[in-house]
Amino acid sequence: MSELPLVGRRILVTRARHQAGQLSEKLRALGAEVVEIPALSIVPPESYAELDAALANLSQYQWLVVTSANGAQALGERMQALGVGADALRHMRVAAVGSATAKALGDQGLQIAVTPAEYVAESLVEALGERVGGERVLLVRAAVARDVIPDALRARGATVDVVNAYRTVIAEESVTAVRTLFGAGGQVPDAATFTSSSTVTNFLALIHAAGVESPKTMLAVSIGPITSQTLRENGWEAAAEADPHDLGGLVKAVVRAFAP
């Protein structure tokens, strides 16, 4: 008998396609059969005007805050398109939400000053403490993100400019895949992994667009409390939540969800 804890389990990975590989590999290494259906696609913002204006006036900022690896990648791509090098940000202290974000920024030559203990906005605010008082902060994030960070930093006396570096949208090619998977005759996975509130929201939008019912038997495994809250608001309690709130913690949470 195999000692791999996920043998015989079918797991749905809902991350954007360019990010799914690492999580899928970790799950397969534990014996799982992995189905990848991106719940979202990463696309440019409706306008780069605000981001471009900020990149043209970086000297006014003392802090750069980036809330996701997607944000870090989008920021780097826009800097490259405009011919803005990492040296232009050397005077800024950089805060990254999550180790993946920190790595993506580090790969671009930026030194990270603050990475919170947990991969949630509230943890970043706590890690920054009062250091941002009287400082000007450039916050790079997705469009339609929560305002927890900018509101909290402003309450601490910071001036915060929020710029959208990318948007998450429904992955149109996933509608057909969802219809096949959850429609008549489909083999419903045992569990689905969710790495952000956006993946939850967009997955449920995919279910609606595909014209199929939300799978009642499929467990939901969440990367952290904010994602779990979004599941809960949609009537879906997470079977397990990652701790720490990263991919390694998420894989362990999947195993925990099936533990006796």
N, C-alpha and C positions, 0 to 999 in steps of 0.2 A: 504494500500500500504506500502511495506517495506521501511524503511528509510535507509537501508544498501546501500551504493553507488555503489556496484559492483554486485548487484543482476541481474541475467540474462547475466552476462559477463563471458566468458570463457577465462582463462588466462593461457598461457604456461610459465612454470618455467624451465629454462635451466641450472640451477646450477648443480654442481656435486651432485650425489645422497645423499652423506653423509651430504650435506649442505642445501639441498632443503627444509627440513621440516619446519624450522622456517619461511621462507618466505611464504611457502604455507599456513601455519596456519594463518598468518596475513591476507592473501588475502581471505581465506575462512571465517574468522571472519567478513569480510566486505561484505559477500554474494557471492563471486566469486566461480565459478566452476574451479578447478585447474587441469591442465594436467601437469604432470612432465615427461619431457624427458631430461635427462642429455646430454648437448652438449659436455661434456668432462669428462674424467676419470683422476684421480690423480694416477700417477704411479711413481716408483722410478726413479732417474736419470740413465743414461746409465752407469755411474760409480760413486761410492762414494769416489773415491780417493782424490779429492780436499777437500770435506767436512771433511773427516776423518783426513786429514793432518792438517786442520785448528783446528779441535777439539782436536788434540794432541798437539797443540801449542797455546793454548788460551792466555797464558801470554803475547804474543806479541801484543795483540789487546787492544785498549782503548774503542772502540765502537763496538756494535753489532747492525746492522740494519736489520730488517725483514719486508718484503713488503706485506705479506698476512698471513691470518690465516692458509692457507694450508702450507705455509713455516714454520710457527711456529710449527705446528703439525709434519711436516716432520723432523724438527730440533730436536724436543723433542724425537721422536721415534728413531732417529739415536743416540742421546746421550744415551738413555736408552740401545740400543743395544751394545754400546761401553763401557758402565759403567761410563759415564761422568755425574756427578751430577751437579745440579744448582750452587753449591758452587764454581765450577770451573769458573763461569762467574761473580762472585760477584764484581770483580774489574772493570768490564766493564759497561759503560753506555749504556742503551738499547733504541733504537728508533724503534717505531712500526708505520707502515702505517695503520691507521684505528683502530677503537675501538675493532673490533672483533680480530684483530691481537694482540692488547694490552692485551685483556682478555685471549687469548690462551697462551701468554707468561706468564702472571700473574698466570695462573693456574699451570704453571710449576715451580713456585716459583721465577720468575724473577721480579725485580723492574723496571718499565718503567720510563725512564727519559724524553723522548720526544714522544708525539703523536701529529701530525699536526692537524690543524683545519679541513682540508679537506682530503678526502680519495683519494689523488692523489700524484704522485711522486714529482711534483713541490712544493706542499705544505710542504712536508717533508724537502726538501732542504732548503726552506725558514725558517722553524722552527729550523733547525740545525744551520743556519747562519754560522758564522765564528768559531764556537766552535770546528770544526773538523780539523782546520788548524794544520799541523804538527803531527796529530794523525794517528794511523793505524786502519782501519775500516774493520770489517768482515761483508759483505753484503750477506745475505741468501735469495735466491729467486728461481723462476722457471727458467728452461732452456728456452732460446729464449725469454727473457723478454727485455723490452726497457732499453736503457743505460742512461736514463736521470739522475738517481740518481748517479751511479758511476762517470759519466762524470762531473757532477756538483760538487761532493765532491772533486774530483781530482783538479778541477779548484780552489777550496778553499784551496788547499794545503794538502789534506789528501792522504794517501796511502790506496788504496781500494783493498781488495781481494774479488772477486765475486765468490761465490760457488753455484752450483745448487743443491738444496735439493730435487727437484721433477720435473716431467714433466707433462704437460697436453696433453692428446691424445684423439682422437675421440672415443667416447663410442660406440663400435661395436653393442651392443645390442640395441642402439638407432636408428640404421638405419632402422630396421623393423618398429619401432614405428613411425618414421617420414614418412615412405612410407604409412603406414596405415592412419595417420592423414591428410596428405596433398595430398594423391592420390585420385583417383576417388571415390566419395561417402564419403570421409572423412569430418569431421566437423571441419573446420578451426577455430582456436581460434580467439578471438577478438583482443588480444594483446599478445606479448611475452616480458618477462623481461630478461634483460642482465646485469650481474653483473661484467663483465670484458670484455676487448677486446678479450680474449681467447674464451669466450662463444660465441661471435659474429662470430669469424673466424671459430670455430669448428661447430657451428650450420649451417653455410652456406656450410661447407664441408659435413655435414650430408645430407643436401638437395641434394647436388650434388651426393653423394654416393647412396642415395635412388632413384635417377633417377626421381625426381619430380621437379616441378617448384617452385621457391620462391613465397610464398604467397603474393599476391599484396594487399590484403585487411587487413592483420594483422598489427596492430600498433606495433612499437618497443618502449619499455620504457627502458631507460638507467640509470645506477647508477651514471654516472659522465661524465665529458667532454672528457676523453680519450676514453671511450667506445662509446660515441656519435660520436667522430671523426672516429672511426673504422667503425661504421655503415655508416657514410657519405661517407667514402672512397669506400664503397661497394654499393653505390647508394641507401641507406636507411636512410632517415632522422628520427631521434628520435622524436616521438610524444610528449614526455615529458622526463625531466631529473631530477634525484633525487637531492634534496637540503634540508638537508645535504646529502652527498654521502655515505649513509649507508642503511641498510634494511628498517628502518623506513621511510627514505626519499624516497626510491624506491616505497614503498607501496603508499605513498601520491602522487607520480608521476603517478602511475597507475590510481588512482582516478582522478587526474587532466587531464589525457589524454582523459577521457570520459566526462569531464565537458562541459556543453553547452557553 
